[in-house]
Amino acid sequence: MHELSIAMSIVELAEEELALRSGAAIQAVHLKLGRLSGVSREALQSCFAMACSDSPLAGSRLIIEEIPVTIHCSNCVETRRLDSIQFFCCPVCGLAASDIVSGKELEVVALEILE
């Protein structure tokens, strides 16, 4: 379960920020999670709660924004959102997609800090 190591890394990152701000508390961590990241949202939520339990982040929330898979279609010259990660073809013209624009993200984008 690599979600636990990811959750622990997120907690470490947040603790580093807390070390710079004495007396502050983190209320929430905001994360972008792409559908192609290979990370289960539910497992990450659960592991985050576990990783926070004995840390200064205990009680904080992990807010996940799921990022859909988008591709660039060279035939339509447009960026298109894919409904399924099983079928990597342009949903308009059907051309096989080779250029993934988004959907691989795993990125902490913000910390809600109470000072």
N, C-alpha and C positions, 0 to 999 in steps of 0.2 A: 504494500500500500504506500505508494510514493506521495500520496496526499498528506500524510503525517509529516514527512520531511519538508514539504512545501509549507505547511502550516507553521512548523517550527521556524522556518526561515522568515516567514512573515512576522512572527512574534519577535524574533531577534531584531529585525529591521525596525520595528516599532519601538522596541526597548532602547535601541541606539538613539532614536529621536528623543525619547523621554529623558535619557541621560543628559541631553543638552538643555533640558527645560526643567529645572528643579520645581517640584510641587505640582507638576502637570499630570493629567490623567488622559488616557486615550479612551474615547467613547466608542469609536468605530474605525474600521479599516475599510477603505473602498478599493475594490479589485475589479479589473477587467479580465474576463475569462472567455477565450475563444472556444467555439465548438470543436475545433480541431486541436486543442491544446493537449488532449489526452488526460485531462483532469476531470474527475467527477465532482460536480457542484455539491451534491449531497455529502459525499465523503469528505470533501474539503471543509464544509461547514462543521461537520462533526469533529474532525481532527483539529480544527481551529479552536473549538470549545475546549478540547482536551489539552491542547498546547498552552492555552491561556490560563488554565485552572490554578496553577501555582506560580503565576507571574503577575507583574503590575498591570497586565491587560485583562485580568480576571473580570468577567462581566461585560467586556466590550463586545461589539457586534462586528461580524464580517459581512459587508454589503457587497454582493457580487452583481456586476453588470455583465450579462451574457452577450457576447459579440457573435453575430451571425457570420456565416461564411459568405464572402463576396468574392467574385472572380472578375477579371477583365476579359471581355469577349473581343477578340481581335477582328471578328467578322462584323459585329454590330458597332464596334468601337465604343462600347459602353461598359460601365461597371454594373454587374447584376448580382442580386442576392440569390443564393441557392436555398431551396426549401429542404433539400435532403443532402446529407453529407455522403450518401451512397452513390450519387449520380452527378459527376463533375462535368456537366454540360450546360451551356447557356440555356436558360429556360425559355428564351425567345426563339433563337434560330437552331438550337440543338448542337452547335459546334462544341467539340470537347475542349474543356478549359485547361490551360496549362499555367495561367498566371493568377495565383491566389492573392487577393488584395488584403483581406482580413479574415480572421477566424482562428489564428494561431496564438493570440495574445494570452499572456499570463503576467499581469502587471499591476502592482500596487500604484494607484493613482492619487490617493489622498488619505490623510489621517485626520479624523475629527478629534481635536485636542481641547480639553478643558483646562484652562490655566488659572 
